[in-house]
Amino acid sequence: MICTCLITTVIEMNFKKELDMLQNREGQRVPNVTLPVRVGNEWKQVTSDDLFKGKTVVVFSLPGAFTPTCSSTHLPRYNELAPTMAKLGVDTVICLSVNDSFVMNEWARDQDAENIVLLPDGNAEFTKGMGMLVDKSNLGFGQRSWRYSMLVKDGVIEKMFIEPEKEGDPFEVSDADTMLNYLDPHAKAPDQVVVLTKVGCPFCVEAKALLIENGFEPIEIPLENKIRGRVIGAISNQRTVPQIFINGQHVGGLDALKARFKIAA
């Protein structure tokens, strides 16, 4: 029992010591490093100047590729909001992790992360230079990045959002919506629009076209005949397609959509 308590105490002291080293580096330049990146079948040496010189860049750093929070929330939301950030003057959105280039490339494909750059910090040089390297050996991760985000202009850090110094992997302030709000408190995030359809449905085609005409970018989910009735019934308590959902609210079918846009059915 004494040994267990001592080990626990040592782990907690080391964790606190590492967190005490985390520093807000607003007003300072990003670390000057060169990172090996695998592009196709060749290695490319990417420098800090390549990434930041003369550019406005959003960076979000996370503990590891393919990990739950990073894959389900952190990266996907940045990928979704990157086009909106671009309209506000952001040249690049970078996802940084202490992983090798092969892992980051595969994660990018898995996530369909076409709007962001996944940057491998395999030797942890950038992360160490930021003072954000922490020990996650208790998870078998070794040295990894603390979770944070920052806005960098021409190589100078303007704003940092560093996750609070708690045990585990807090995710409270480095998210994409917080960054978007900093860029422009009045910026509007893209609407979440889904249309449940079936193949060969003319009303579904009309509904999708109507949404696009009104500035929405709907995601169409065609349902197979054998499951369509049960899925639509469970989700909307209806039996026909299309069924439209906007920002978590069930709009209804084509007639309801026309009514929403004040178009005669």
PyMOL commands that set and color helices and strands:
alter all, ss='L'
color gray80, all
select helices_A, chain A and resi 2-20+48-52+68-87+101-111+125-129+137-139+176-183+202-213+225-236+254-260
alter helices_A, ss='H'
color red, helices_A
select strands_A, chain A and resi 34-39+42-47+56-62+92-97+117-120+133-135+143-145+148-153+156-162+193-197+219-222+243-246+249-252
alter strands_A, ss='S'
color yellow, strands_A
deselect
rebuild
show_as cartoon
